[in-house]
């Protein structure tokens, strides 16, 4: 039997925190750029997208399992 106690989440639905990015969208000119992780057919990516027109500004490969970090992720 485990002695760990994990409280029940109070959020109704999970939320992904988005980081504001300075600059303007190259497609529509809006200043609504955000950086956040997404899962696509190629795996996890950290993207910067315009929140008005959803144009992708950048897309970089992220952690293999997304938010789950393995000790082997630190080996280079």
Residue frames as qw, qx, qy, qz and C-alpha x, y, z in Angstrom:
[[0.000, 0.889, 0.457, 0.000, 0.00, 0.00, 0.00],
 [0.434, 0.417, 0.004, 0.798, 1.31, 3.42, -0.92],
 [0.292, -0.602, -0.431, 0.605, 1.57, 6.39, 1.45],
 [0.144, 0.024, 0.291, 0.945, 1.29, 8.90, -1.37],
 [0.192, 0.678, 0.618, -0.348, -1.72, 11.18, -1.42],
 [0.174, 0.090, 0.430, 0.881, -2.63, 13.03, -4.60],
 [0.281, 0.439, 0.441, -0.730, -5.47, 15.53, -4.33],
 [0.463, 0.566, 0.661, 0.165, -8.24, 15.42, -6.88],
 [0.243, 0.129, 0.257, 0.926, -7.85, 18.14, -9.54],
 [0.137, 0.573, 0.500, -0.635, -10.18, 21.08, -9.05],
 [0.198, 0.362, -0.394, -0.821, -10.19, 22.18, -12.71],
 [0.774, 0.330, 0.330, -0.428, -13.18, 21.03, -14.73],
 [0.859, 0.492, 0.051, 0.131, -10.98, 20.53, -17.81],
 [0.700, -0.289, 0.148, 0.637, -7.21, 20.50, -18.27],
 [0.249, 0.962, 0.027, -0.110, -5.70, 23.77, -19.53],
 [0.773, 0.160, 0.062, 0.611, -2.50, 24.34, -21.46],
 [0.227, -0.827, -0.026, 0.513, -0.62, 27.45, -20.35],
 [0.630, 0.618, 0.219, 0.416, 0.36, 29.55, -23.35],
 [0.482, -0.475, 0.011, 0.736, 3.31, 31.93, -23.36],
 [0.322, 0.916, 0.145, -0.187, 2.89, 35.35, -24.99],
 [0.675, 0.011, 0.311, 0.669, 5.44, 36.03, -27.76],
 [0.026, 0.728, -0.009, -0.685, 6.35, 39.56, -28.82],
 [0.132, -0.176, 0.668, 0.711, 5.92, 40.51, -32.46],
 [0.601, 0.367, 0.067, -0.707, 3.35, 40.45, -35.21],
 [0.773, 0.202, 0.601, 0.011, 1.98, 37.62, -37.32],
 [0.175, -0.309, 0.575, 0.738, 3.64, 37.52, -40.76],
 [0.124, 0.369, 0.845, 0.366, 0.32, 36.44, -42.34],
 [0.097, -0.787, -0.569, -0.219, -2.28, 38.79, -40.86],
 [0.195, 0.556, -0.170, 0.789, -0.22, 41.36, -38.92],
 [0.634, -0.685, -0.183, -0.308, -1.98, 40.73, -35.60],
 [0.089, 0.589, -0.648, 0.474, 0.05, 40.97, -32.41],
 [0.812, -0.298, 0.216, -0.454, -1.49, 37.82, -30.96],
 [0.636, 0.371, -0.675, 0.044, 1.41, 35.32, -31.00],
 [0.731, -0.503, 0.342, -0.309, 1.51, 32.51, -28.43],
 [0.353, 0.440, -0.825, 0.028, 3.99, 29.70, -27.77],
 [0.735, -0.229, 0.450, -0.452, 2.77, 26.28, -26.58],
 [0.197, -0.230, 0.934, 0.188, 3.26, 22.52, -27.13],
 [0.766, 0.251, -0.033, -0.591, 1.14, 20.57, -29.64],
 [0.548, -0.124, 0.822, 0.093, 0.92, 16.89, -30.54],
 [0.609, 0.530, -0.226, -0.546, 0.77, 16.10, -34.25],
 [0.971, 0.215, -0.057, -0.082, 1.39, 13.12, -36.52],
 [0.611, 0.544, -0.435, 0.376, 5.16, 13.70, -36.16],
 [0.588, -0.232, -0.561, 0.534, 5.18, 13.78, -32.35],
 [0.276, -0.841, -0.325, 0.332, 5.36, 16.67, -29.89],
 [0.447, 0.438, 0.113, 0.772, 6.34, 20.14, -31.11],
 [0.184, -0.627, -0.308, 0.692, 6.74, 23.54, -29.45],
 [0.324, 0.558, 0.511, 0.568, 4.98, 26.01, -31.76],
 [0.003, -0.394, -0.175, 0.902, 4.44, 29.73, -32.06],
 [0.141, 0.491, 0.761, 0.400, 1.06, 30.43, -33.63],
 [0.165, -0.167, -0.038, -0.971, -1.08, 33.47, -34.30],
 [0.145, 0.295, 0.838, -0.435, -4.21, 33.26, -32.17],
 [0.426, 0.490, 0.090, -0.755, -6.23, 35.28, -34.72],
 [0.673, 0.478, -0.344, -0.448, -5.56, 33.43, -38.00],
 [0.911, -0.230, 0.341, -0.038, -3.80, 30.28, -36.59],
 [0.654, 0.668, -0.334, 0.122, -0.80, 30.72, -38.92],
 [0.876, -0.352, -0.010, 0.328, 2.29, 28.85, -37.70],
 [0.092, 0.952, -0.292, 0.027, 5.27, 31.13, -37.15],
 [0.164, 0.556, -0.808, 0.103, 7.66, 28.44, -35.87],
 [0.949, -0.159, -0.038, -0.270, 7.62, 24.73, -35.05],
 [0.153, 0.601, -0.761, 0.191, 10.44, 22.97, -33.17],
 [0.730, -0.120, -0.672, -0.025, 10.63, 19.33, -32.09],
 [0.449, -0.635, 0.322, -0.540, 9.86, 19.02, -28.37],
 [0.360, -0.354, 0.824, -0.257, 10.17, 16.20, -25.81],
 [0.198, 0.047, -0.928, -0.311, 9.48, 12.66, -27.03],
 [0.223, -0.455, -0.860, 0.063, 6.58, 12.11, -24.61],
 [0.144, -0.765, -0.289, -0.557, 5.49, 15.73, -24.26],
 [0.370, -0.759, 0.212, -0.492, 4.97, 16.73, -20.64],
 [0.937, -0.337, 0.078, 0.039, 6.28, 13.37, -19.37],
 [0.183, 0.825, -0.530, 0.076, 10.03, 13.68, -18.75],
 [0.981, -0.074, -0.131, 0.122, 12.27, 10.62, -18.73],
 [0.546, -0.699, 0.308, 0.345, 15.76, 10.49, -17.21],
 [0.678, 0.090, 0.511, 0.520, 17.07, 9.41, -20.63],
 [0.305, 0.893, 0.277, 0.183, 15.89, 12.74, -22.11],
 [0.261, -0.931, 0.210, 0.143, 18.89, 14.37, -20.36],
 [0.715, -0.230, 0.501, 0.429, 21.47, 12.14, -22.10],
 [0.475, 0.843, -0.072, -0.242, 23.15, 13.82, -25.06]]
